[in-house]
Structure formats: structure tokens, C-alpha cells
């Protein structure tokens, strides 16, 4: 049509992509997730299309819809994968055997390391606020982090390091502060974590949580 230009598709074929119908479902799903990350990093969420994802994966749209109902679905799956990795890392922190300050600093180090590994995803979804993804689904994807935060808060309360505040509120404060600091943390360094800014986040969290103990 006159006056319009064809939209050029990104050349984002995933290494090892194949079109064989004999591929196991889990292999196809992994190819689609890898392709979605590549497309998301190249186009951003708003311009990301299912057709670009399947082209990058070397699969059909039918294969996509066997695993996902929409591009929202596949982005949520990427977030679930990130959260699963983070929770596995955080689960190795002996929260019960450490004081709150040590625990929080280890939590920040482990969680932010995982977030940096998924920076290509996080940089392009703006914490879900601009994607139009249902907020309940978004919150559900992060639910395992809330479970960890509740356990940590309950442990620190039992030790007397935090006052008897509402554990749900305190765990929300913990997770929301950690996630809320991500954009600035990313802004401090393009390629690696900023230890200085990470320490500041830890200092703020400790002051806030200890404030519940003192009643201030």
C-alpha cells in the first residue's frame, strides 16, 4: 500500500532451532522461551509478536499455542523461571542461623545476581506496569518470593530483631523495596551490580525493619 513501509522482522533465530515434529514438548517449550527472550530484548514488549517468536524458534504458531495462549503467557513464564532460580538461590541462605543484617545482605546479593542474569527480560517489561499483563497473574508469578520473605520475617521476629508488626506487611516491605530498587541498580552499571548501591538498599531496609522494633 502506498505511503506505508513493510515492518522488518528481527533476525533472531535461536541457535539450534529445529522444525522437526518429533521434538519433545519440553524442548519446543525451551526453544520458544529462548526465542521470546531474544525478541523481547530486541523489540520490547509492546512490539513483540507471536509470529516473531515462532520465527526465531524455527517452529510453527501451532507449536506456540500448544504451550502458551499469548505473548503475556510466555513473558509470565520467563518471570516464573527467574523467580524459581532466585528462590533456589535464596533457599541456600541459612536465614535461621544468621542475624538479620547478614541475612538481608545475602538476600540482596543472591536476588540481584539472578535479576542481572534476566536483565534482558526485566529491562523490557517495566515491572509489568506497562505491559497490560493482569496484575493478579503478575503477583502470582512472584508469590514464591513472598513465601520466602514471610519465613525470613518470622525468623527475625522470633529472634527479637523486628518488633511484632504484621508479617504480611513487613514481607511486602522487604520484597517491594528490593524490587523497587532494581531500575536504579541497573542504572548504576550496564554490565555488573553496583555494590555501593546494593549496600544502600540494605542499609535502608535494615533501618525500616528495625524501626518496627523501636516503634518509630
Secondary structure as GFF3:
##gff-version 3
##sequence-region A 1 216
A	DSSP	alpha_helix	25	43	.	.	.	ID=ss1
A	DSSP	alpha_helix	50	57	.	.	.	ID=ss2
A	DSSP	alpha_helix	61	67	.	.	.	ID=ss3
A	DSSP	alpha_helix	71	91	.	.	.	ID=ss4
A	DSSP	three_ten_helix	95	97	.	.	.	ID=ss5
A	DSSP	alpha_helix	100	117	.	.	.	ID=ss6
A	DSSP	alpha_helix	119	122	.	.	.	ID=ss7
A	DSSP	three_ten_helix	126	128	.	.	.	ID=ss8
A	DSSP	alpha_helix	135	141	.	.	.	ID=ss9
A	DSSP	alpha_helix	143	158	.	.	.	ID=ss10
A	DSSP	alpha_helix	167	180	.	.	.	ID=ss11
A	DSSP	alpha_helix	182	188	.	.	.	ID=ss12
A	DSSP	alpha_helix	195	214	.	.	.	ID=ss13
###
